[in-house]
Amino acid sequence: MSSVPFAAARAWLFDAALPFWAERGVDRIDGGFYEELGADGRPTDCDFKRVRVICRQIYVFSHAASLGWAPGAAISEWGYKYLVTQARLRDGGWARKLTRRGAVADATVDLYELAFVIFAMAWRFRVSGDQEARTHAIETLSFIRDRMRAPNGGFWHTLPLTFIRSQNPHMHLAEACLAGFEATGEEVFLDTAREIVQLFATRFFDPRTLGERFDQTWERVGGGVEPGHHFEWTWILAHYQRLTGDTVASLAARSSDFAERHGVDPETRAVYDALNEDGSVLRSSSRLWPNTERMKAALGLFELDGRDPRGALASSTDLIFGRYFAGNIPGLWTDQFDGDGKPMTTTTPASCVYHLFMAFSEMLRLETQIAKL
């Protein structure tokens, strides 16, 4: 059994990534955070800022502050003030995208963005005690429940409506609601998470695969399935069971087992970007984030049923350090490789700092228990 590189993950997070993104990823000129950085560590000429990315960075620095990384508190506040000043809409929603200078570029109300607003506000409140952040989290969930509820269960993806139903924003809303409940104790967060988990069990997940897009009657729309989302749901379901006591361990295991069996390259252990529903490979490329979700799934199942996570943790972290981080400035990575292991990207998206931070911090949270195996 390969050893799990806890020390390397800790060093990368606290000695490389957090200082680097605090210095290079924060837009001290126009506010907020840069959308992406080039291989030289400088901002690219990307002319927009997605609200989901702003929220994810608020989360990262809030969580880092809660773990004792002192500079995180001020950067969390910086991002929070920018978000509420620039992205809040008059009707109570939040914009989807801003210009680089902070004007609203896309006022579409997107469930994905709103989920991350709740997630960011929950973590901001958790680390700061700021009651305004708590209020924003609760009011944003109320907006979703009052204005975006769709027939046949779940919520619309966007306002204005597109009439395509998607599991992905629901997944992140469940994740956000669990964070919201942990931060505030408000039962409405847990009620909403329970509603979405029921939707997972009855609509999103058939006996073996997780659908991505659906029509209004919850019939699947083609396009393949994503192993990364199977893994991500496993971790969310494990978190949900820990908080509620509702038994979803079988669902969590089935979701992960399909992805582990079909979605992981048997030689490199990279997680494929997409599969066909029969488990055959649709896209053999591999972005960074599905590999972090494989780690989280292994950790979630370890807490649910005690299964040994060390194989998945060791192989995924070895891959991340040996392939994705290799040849980059410490704190940066190559975001995607093709099936032959050749780089497909040249910029580093800020959106994935969240994935790495969550996976590594969860691994470190459970270090003592794993070391006893």
N, C-alpha and C positions, 0 to 999 in steps of 0.2 A: 504494500500500500504506500503510495507516494505521500510525502508529508505535505501538510497544508501550510503555505507560506504566510503565516500570520504576520511575522515581523516585516516582510516585504510589503504587504498590503498596508500595514500601519505607517511605514515610512513613506510609501507613495502618497497616501492620503495627506498626512500631516506635515511632511517635509517637502513634498513636491507639489501636489495638485492644489491644495488649498492656498498656499502662498502664491503660486503661479497665477491662479484664476482671480485671486484677490488683487493682484497687481495688474495683470494684463486683460482680464475679462470684464472689469468694471469700467463703464464708460463715464469717465470723470468730466467729459466735455458736455455731452448732451443728456446724461442721466441714464440710469438703469444699467443694463448689461449688454455687451456685444453678442450678436447672434452666433458668430463663429470667428475662429482665429486661423491664420495661415500657418504654414509649417515653420515660419520664422517667429511665431509667437505674437505677431501683430494682428490687429483687426483687419479683416478683409474689407472690400468695398461693398459688402452686403448693405442694402439700403433700407432694411426693415428690421423690426424687433417683434417677435411673436410673444404674445402675452404668456403662453404656456412656458416659454423659456425663462422669462422674467420670474415667474412663479417658482419654477424649479430651482433657480439660483437662490431665491429667498429661502426656500426649504434647505438647500445645501448649507448655506452659511448659518441658518438658525440651528440646524441639527449639529453642525460643527461646534457652535457656541455652547450647546447643551452638553457636549462631550469635553468641554474645557479648552477649546481653541478660541482664545479670547478675542482675536480680531473679527471673528464671525458675527458678533452681536452688532457692531457698527455697520457692517456690510449688509446684513439682514435688514437693518433699519433703512439704509440707503435705498435698497431695492423696494422695500415696502412703501416708502413715501413716494417714490417714482410711480409705482403701480397705481396707487389710489389717486394720485394727482392726474395721471395721463390716461389711464385706461378705463376708468369708471364711466359708464354711460348714464344718461339722465333717467332712463326707465328702470334702473336698478341692475341692468346687465353689465357685462364687461366686453370691451372690444376684443377682436381676434388678433389684430395686428396693428402695430404702430410704425410710423416712419422712423428712420434712424434718429431724427431730431425730436421724436416724441409726439407727433400729431397722430390722430387716428387715421390709419390707412385702410382699415377694413372693420366696419362696425357690425359685421355679422356676429350674432350671439351664438357661440359654439359651445356645446356641452363639454367638449374636451377642455377648452380654456376655463370654463367655469369650475370644472372639477379641480383643476390645478390652482385656481384662485382659493378655493376652500382648503386645499392641501397646504398652500403657502400660509394662509391666514392662521390655520390651526397650529402650524409649527412656529409662526411668529408669536402667537399668543403664548404658546408653551414656553418659549425661551425668554419672553419679555414681560409677560403679564399685561400687555397692552389691551385694554378692554375694547378699544376701537377695532382691533384686528379680530377679536372674538365676535363682535357684532357683524363685521363684514362676512365672516364665515357663515353665521346663522342666516343672515339676510340673503346671501347668495344661494344657499340651499333652499330657502323659502321661494326665491325667484324660480328656481328649477322646478320645484314641486307645484307651484301655482301656475307657471306660464309655459312650461315645456313638457308637461305630462302628455303622453301619447295614448291612443287607444290600444288595447290588447297588451298593456303592460309596458313599462319602461318610459323613456323620454325621447323627444325629438332630438336629433343631432344638432340642428341649427334652427335659428330664426333669422330670416324667413325660412320656411320649410323646404326641404329637398325631397322628402318622402322616401328616402333610403334610410333604413335603420342600421345602426352599426353597434357592434358589441364593444369596440375599443373605448369610446368615451364612457360607457357604462362601467367598464372595468376600472377606469381611473376614478370615476365618481365613487365606486365602492371603496377603493383605496383611500380616497380623500375623506369619506365619511367615517372610516375607522379612525383615521388621524383626528378628525373633528371630535369624535366621541372621547377619545383618549385625552384630548386637550381640554374639553369643556364639560364633559359629563352629560351633555344634552342628548336625551333619548331619541330625538328626531334624526340624529345622525345614524344611530344604530338601526332605527326603523327603516331608513332608506337603504342602508347597506343590506339589511335582511331582504328587502324587496328585490334588490339587484341580484343577490345570491340565488334567490328563487328563480329569477329570470335566467340566470346561468343554467340552473338545473333543468328548466323546462323548455327553454328556447334556444339558448346559445350553444349548448353542449349536447350533441347526440351521443349514442353509446360509446363513441371513441374519439370524435374530433370536435373542435371548437370552431363554429362558423364565424365569419368576419362581417359580412354584409348581408342584409335581408331586405325583402320588400315589406309592405305594410302589414301583410298577414304572417310575417315571420318565416316565409319561405326563403331559403338561402339563395343569394345571388352569387354567381360563380366568381372565381378569382383565386382559389386556393386557400390554404390555411397556414397559419404562422406558428411554428414551434415556440418562438419566443413568447407569444401570448399564452400558449398552453402553460409554459413554465411560470409566467407572471401571475396567472390566475391561481396556480398552485400555492404560491406564497400568500396571496391575498386571502384565499380560503383558509389557509392555516392560521393567519392572523385573525380572521373572523371567528374561527372556532375557539381560539384562545380567549377572545373577548366575550363571546356570547355563550359558550358551552354548547351551541348547536352543532350537531355532528355532521361534518361535511368532509371527513377524512377520506372517504371512499372516492368522492368526486375529485378531490385534490390529487389523490394518487393516480386515478385514471387519466387525468389531464397530463400529469407529468410523465406517466409511463408511455403514452403515445408519442410524446415529443422525444423522450429519451430513446425509444426504440427506433423511431423513423427519422427524427429530425437532427440527429447528431452524426457528423461524418465519422465513420468507424476508424479512420486512420488519424485524422488531425484532431478530432473531438470538437471541431467547430460546429456551431449550431447553424443549420441552413436557414436562409431567409424565408423560404416558402416551400410547402409541400402540396401535392394533390391530396384530395380527401382519402385516397386509397393508401396514402403513406409514401408514394413514390415522390422523388425529388422534382419540384417545379423550378426552384431557383437555388442553385448550389452556392451562390455567393453567401457571405456572412458578414453582417454588420456587427459592431462591437456589442450593442445592447442585448441581443438575444443570449449571448454568452454570460452576461451578468445575471440575466433572469434564470438561467440554468443553475447558477450558484444559489440564488434565493430559493428556488424550488427545492433544492436539496436540503437547505437549512429549514425550510418550512416543514418538510416531511420528517426531518430529524426531530423537530419539536412535537409533531403530531403522533408519530408511531415509533420513534427511536431508530429509524433506519440510518445506517452509516452514511454520512454525507461526504466522507473524506475523498472518495474517488472522484466525484464530480467537482468538488472544490479544488482539488489538486490539479486535475486536468484542465479545468477552465482557467484557473489563475495562471498556470504555466503557459497556456495559449495566449492569454491576454498580455502577459509580460513579454513572452518570447516573440509574438507576432505583432500585436496591435501597438504596444508601447515601443518596441524595438526601433532604433534609428530616429526617434523623435526627441525633442527637448523634453526633459522630465516634466510631467504634467500634461503633455499633449499625447495624441495617439493618431494612428491611421484608422479611419472610421469603418472602412469596408474593404474586404478582399474577395476576389472571385474564387470559383471552385478549385482553381489551380494554385491558390495562395498568392496571387498577384494583386497589388494595391489597386483599388478602384477610385479612391478619393485622395485629395490633396489638402483639404481643410479639415479642421476639427470643430464639430458642432457643439456649442455650449449645452445643448439639450441633453447630451449624454453624460455630463458631469453628475447629474442626478442618478443615473443608472449605476455608475461606478461607485458613487458615494454610498448609495443604499446597500449595494451588494457587499462592499468591503466592511461597512460599519456593522451590518448584520452578522457577517462572519466573525468580526472581532467581538461582538456582543456575546456570542456563543462559544468563544475560544476556550474558556475554562471547561465547559461541558464536553466539547469535542475532544479536548486533550485527555479526557478520562477514558476515551474509547480504547 
